[in-house]
C-alpha cells in the first residue's frame, strides 16, 4: 500500500510540473503522548470530524481615525475596504475532492484491518446525547466566512449545537477520551484541512509610515494559494475563529492504556502557477484642514470623512486550482495516515 501511495504521489507531481505548476513538500510535526500504547488499541476507529475548508472570498477594512493634529489643524476619518473573490470555481468540484480523498482514507484503514464505527453506534453513547447529527455532502458557507466548508458525502457526524448563523460548535476536543472509553477503547480520529488563497501584503515600511504620520487607510493583499497550518478567520465584529490543518488520533481505555498522536504542518505548503503574482489594494487618504478659516473670534475648520470600497475578482485557471487543491489535500491525508498506521503498529 505504501508503494502504491508513493507511485500516486510521484504521478501527481509529474502532472503538475508538466502543467507549469509546482506544489511544496508536505512536512509534518508529530506530537502526543504514549504513542507506543496505540498498538494496544482495538482496531476500531470512529471518525468524529473530516472536513476541508476552501477560501473563496476575503474582505478587510482599514480605518484611520481623525481628530486634532499635533502640529495644528484637524483631520477627518479615512476608511478603505477591499473585497476579493475567486470567480469560476464550481463548489461541487471541491466537494468531489473531499469525497474522493475521504473514500481513499477509509479504504486504506479497512485494508489495514480497521473497522470503521458508524454514526449510529457512536450516537448511542452518553457523550452524544442531545447533540445534533449532521450529514456530510452539503457545502457550508457559515462555518468560516469567506470559506466553503466541505464534509464527505455519506459521512454522518455529531455537533454540540448549531448557532443562529449556521456555525457548528463542538468546543474543544475534550470529549474524545470519554468517547473512546464509551466505545470500548476505539480510536477517535479527527481530520481537518484549510486552504486559503490570499494573504495580507502591505510592506513593513508602509505600515510604519502610516502608524507614524496617520491619515491613510490602506488594505493590500496578494494571492497565496496554499495548505495552511492555521488561519484566523473573522466571524463577527469582535470575534474570530481558528481554521487549522491537523490530523489527530486518540485512544483511551484506562489511565494505564491511553495514547494520543496528532500531525500538524511544519509550514504552509504553497501551490504555485495558479494565480498571477500581483498585489490588490484599496487606499484612502483623510481630508485635512491645517489652517482653518477665521470667523470673528473663532477659527472654523472644515473637513469630512472619506471612504473607499473596492471589490475585485482574482482570476485563476479553474483546472489548475482544482488540481492544486486535490494534490495538497491528498498528500496531507495520505502522509498523516501513513504515519498514524506506523504508530498503530507499535513502530
C-alpha positions in Angstrom: 0.0 0.0 0.0 2.8 2.4 0.8 4.4 1.7 -2.6 1.1 2.4 -4.3 0.8 5.7 -2.4 4.3 6.7 -3.3 3.6 6.0 -7.0 0.4 8.0 -6.9 2.3 10.9 -5.3 5.0 10.8 -7.9 2.5 10.7 -10.8 0.7 13.7 -9.4 4.0 15.6 -9.1 4.8 14.7 -12.8 1.4 16.0 -14.0 1.9 19.3 -12.0 5.3 20.1 -13.3 4.2 19.3 -16.9 1.4 21.9 -16.5 3.8 24.6 -15.1 2.6 24.1 -11.6 4.5 23.1 -8.5 3.4 22.1 -5.0 5.6 22.4 -1.9 6.6 19.5 0.2 4.4 18.2 3.0 6.4 18.3 6.2 4.6 17.1 9.4 5.4 17.5 13.0 4.2 14.9 15.4 3.1 15.5 19.0 1.2 13.5 21.6 1.9 11.0 24.4 2.1 7.3 24.9 2.3 6.6 21.1 3.6 3.1 21.6 0.5 2.2 23.5 -1.6 3.0 20.4 -0.7 -0.6 19.3 -2.8 -1.9 22.2 -6.0 -0.1 21.0 -8.7 -2.2 19.3 -8.6 -2.0 15.5 -11.8 0.0 15.6 -11.9 3.7 14.7 -14.6 6.4 14.8 -14.0 9.4 12.6 -15.6 12.3 14.5 -14.6 15.0 12.0 -13.4 15.1 8.4 -13.6 18.5 6.7 -11.8 20.6 4.1 -12.3 24.4 4.1 -11.5 26.2 0.8 -11.3 30.0 0.9 -13.3 31.6 -1.9 -13.5 35.2 -0.7 -11.8 37.7 1.6 -12.7 41.1 3.0 -10.7 43.6 5.1 -11.2 47.1 6.3 -8.7 49.7 7.4 -9.7 52.8 9.4 -7.5 55.8 10.1 -9.2 57.8 12.8 -9.1 61.6 12.5 -9.2 64.4 15.1 -7.0 67.3 16.2 -3.5 67.2 14.7 -0.4 67.5 16.9 1.1 70.1 14.6 -2.2 72.0 14.3 -5.4 71.7 12.3 -7.9 68.8 12.1 -8.3 65.7 10.1 -11.3 63.5 9.2 -11.6 59.8 9.3 -10.4 57.7 6.4 -11.7 54.2 5.6 -10.6 51.7 3.0 -12.3 48.4 2.3 -11.2 45.7 0.0 -13.1 42.6 -1.0 -11.6 39.9 -3.3 -13.0 36.6 -4.6 -12.2 33.8 -6.9 -14.5 33.6 -10.0 -15.2 30.4 -11.9 -14.7 27.7 -9.3 -17.6 25.2 -9.1 -18.2 24.3 -5.4 -19.4 20.8 -6.5 -15.9 20.1 -7.8 -14.5 21.0 -4.4 -17.0 18.6 -2.8 -15.8 15.9 -5.2 -12.2 16.3 -4.0 -13.3 15.9 -0.4 -15.4 12.9 -1.2 -12.6 11.1 -3.2 -9.9 11.7 -0.6 -12.2 10.5 2.2 -13.1 7.3 0.3 -9.4 6.6 -0.2 -8.8 7.3 3.5 -11.3 4.8 4.8 -10.4 2.2 2.2 -6.8 2.2 3.4 -7.9 2.0 7.0 -10.1 -1.0 6.2 -7.3 -2.6 4.2 -5.1 -2.4 7.3 -7.7 -4.3 9.3 -9.6 -1.4 10.9 -13.4 -1.4 11.5 -15.0 2.0 10.8 -17.5 2.7 13.5 -20.7 4.2 12.1 -22.5 7.3 13.4 -25.4 5.0 14.5 -23.2 3.3 17.1 -21.5 6.4 18.2 -24.8 8.2 18.6 -25.9 5.7 21.3 -23.1 6.9 23.7 -23.8 9.3 26.6 -21.4 11.8 25.1 -23.6 12.5 22.1 -26.8 12.5 24.0 -28.5 15.8 22.9 -26.0 16.5 20.2 -27.2 17.2 16.6 -26.5 14.6 13.9 -25.1 16.2 10.7 -25.0 14.8 7.2 -21.9 15.4 5.0 -22.1 16.3 1.4 -23.8 19.7 2.0 -21.5 22.7 1.5 -21.5 25.2 4.3 -20.6 28.9 3.9 -21.3 29.7 7.6 -18.6 27.8 9.4 -15.8 30.3 8.3 -16.9 33.4 6.5 -15.3 33.5 3.0 -14.7 29.8 3.1 -16.6 26.8 1.7 -16.5 24.0 4.3 -17.0 20.5 2.9 -17.5 17.2 4.7 -17.7 13.9 2.7 -21.0 12.7 1.2 -22.4 9.8 3.2 -20.3 10.8 6.3 -22.5 11.5 9.3 -21.2 13.2 12.4 -22.3 15.0 15.6 -22.0 18.6 16.7 -22.8 20.0 20.1 -25.0 22.7 18.6 -25.7 24.9 15.6 -25.6 28.7 16.1 -28.2 31.1 14.7 -25.7 32.0 12.0 -25.3 28.3 11.0 -21.9 27.6 12.5 -21.3 24.2 14.1 -20.0 24.4 17.7 -18.2 21.5 19.3 -15.9 23.3 21.8 -12.5 21.7 22.3 -11.7 18.1 21.7 -12.1 17.2 25.4 -14.9 14.7 24.7 -12.5 12.3 22.7 -11.2 10.5 25.8 -14.7 9.9 27.2 -16.0 8.9 23.8 -13.1 6.4 23.2 -13.9 4.8 26.6 -17.6 4.6 25.9 -16.8 2.9 22.6 -14.7 0.3 24.4 -11.3 1.9 23.7 -11.9 2.6 20.0 -9.6 5.2 18.4 -11.2 8.6 17.8 -9.9 10.3 14.7 -10.3 13.9 13.5 -9.1 15.3 10.2 -9.3 19.0 9.1 -7.6 20.9 6.3 -7.6 24.7 5.5 -6.8 26.1 2.0 -6.6 29.9 1.8 -5.9 31.8 -1.4 -4.8 35.3 -0.2 -2.6 36.9 2.5 -2.1 40.4 3.7 0.8 42.0 1.8 1.4 45.6 3.0 5.1 46.1 3.5 6.6 46.9 6.9 7.8 50.3 5.7 4.3 51.3 4.6 2.8 50.2 7.9 5.5 52.1 9.8 4.8 55.3 7.8 1.0 55.1 8.3 1.5 54.5 12.0 3.8 57.5 12.4 2.0 60.0 10.3 -1.5 58.7 10.2 -4.2 59.9 7.9 -4.1 56.9 5.4 -6.3 53.8 5.4 -4.8 51.0 3.4 -5.5 47.4 2.6 -3.1 45.3 0.5 -3.4 41.6 -0.3 -1.9 39.2 -2.8 -2.6 35.6 -3.8 -1.1 32.9 -1.6 -2.7 29.7 -2.6 -1.6 27.1 0.0 -2.4 24.4 2.5 -2.1 26.4 5.7 -1.2 25.2 9.2 -3.6 27.7 10.8 -5.7 30.7 9.7 -7.5 33.2 11.9 -10.9 34.0 10.4 -13.1 36.9 11.4 -16.6 35.6 12.2 -18.0 38.8 13.8 -17.1 42.4 14.5 -15.2 41.4 17.7 -14.7 37.7 17.3 -12.5 35.3 15.3 -12.2 31.5 14.9 -9.2 29.4 14.0 -9.2 27.1 11.0 -6.5 24.5 11.1 -4.9 21.7 9.2 -4.4 18.8 11.5 -4.9 15.1 11.8 -5.3 13.6 15.3 -6.0 10.1 16.9 -6.9 9.5 20.5 -7.2 6.2 22.3 -8.4 5.8 25.9 -9.2 2.5 27.5 -8.0 3.3 31.0 -5.4 5.6 32.8 -2.8 2.9 32.0 -3.8 2.3 28.5 -4.2 5.6 26.6 -2.4 7.3 23.8 -2.7 10.5 21.7 -0.9 11.5 18.5 -1.5 14.4 16.2 0.1 15.7 13.0 0.4 19.3 12.1 2.1 21.1 9.2 5.6 22.4 10.0 5.0 25.2 7.4 2.5 26.2 4.8 2.5 24.2 1.5 2.5 26.6 -1.4 0.7 25.8 -4.7 2.3 27.9 -7.4 1.3 28.6 -11.0 -2.4 29.1 -10.2 -2.7 32.9 -9.6 -0.9 35.9 -11.1 1.7 37.3 -8.7 0.1 40.6 -8.2 -1.0 42.9 -5.3 -4.5 44.2 -4.9 -5.1 47.5 -3.0 -7.6 49.8 -1.5 -6.3 53.2 -0.3 -7.9 56.3 1.1 -6.3 59.5 2.5 -8.0 61.6 5.1 -9.4 65.1 4.4 -7.4 67.7 6.3 -7.7 71.4 7.2 -4.5 72.7 8.6 -5.2 76.4 8.9 -8.9 76.8 9.2 -10.9 79.9 8.5 -11.2 82.9 10.8 -14.8 83.8 11.7 -14.8 86.6 14.1 -13.3 85.4 17.3 -13.5 81.8 16.1 -11.4 79.8 13.8 -13.5 77.2 11.9 -12.0 74.0 10.5 -13.7 72.3 7.6 -13.0 68.6 6.9 -15.0 65.5 6.0 -14.7 61.7 6.5 -13.7 59.8 3.4 -14.4 56.2 2.5 -13.5 53.9 -0.4 -14.8 50.4 -1.1 -13.1 48.2 -3.7 -14.4 44.8 -5.0 -12.1 42.8 -7.2 -12.1 39.3 -8.7 -8.8 37.5 -8.5 -8.9 35.2 -11.6 -7.2 31.9 -12.0 -7.3 28.8 -14.2 -10.0 26.7 -12.5 -8.4 23.4 -13.7 -5.1 24.3 -12.2 -6.8 25.4 -9.0 -8.7 22.1 -8.6 -5.6 20.1 -9.4 -3.6 22.0 -6.8 -6.2 21.7 -4.2 -6.6 18.0 -4.8 -2.9 17.4 -4.6 -2.3 19.1 -1.3 -5.4 17.5 0.3 -4.5 14.0 -0.9 -0.9 14.4 0.2 -1.6 15.6 3.6 -4.2 13.0 4.4 -2.0 10.2 3.0 1.1 11.4 4.7 -0.5 11.8 8.1 -2.4 8.4 7.8 0.8 6.6 6.9 2.5 8.0 10.0 -0.5 7.0 12.2 -0.5 3.5 10.8 3.1 3.2 11.7 2.4 4.3 15.2 -0.6 1.9 15.4 1.7 -1.0 14.6 3.9 -0.1 17.5 6.8 1.1 15.4 
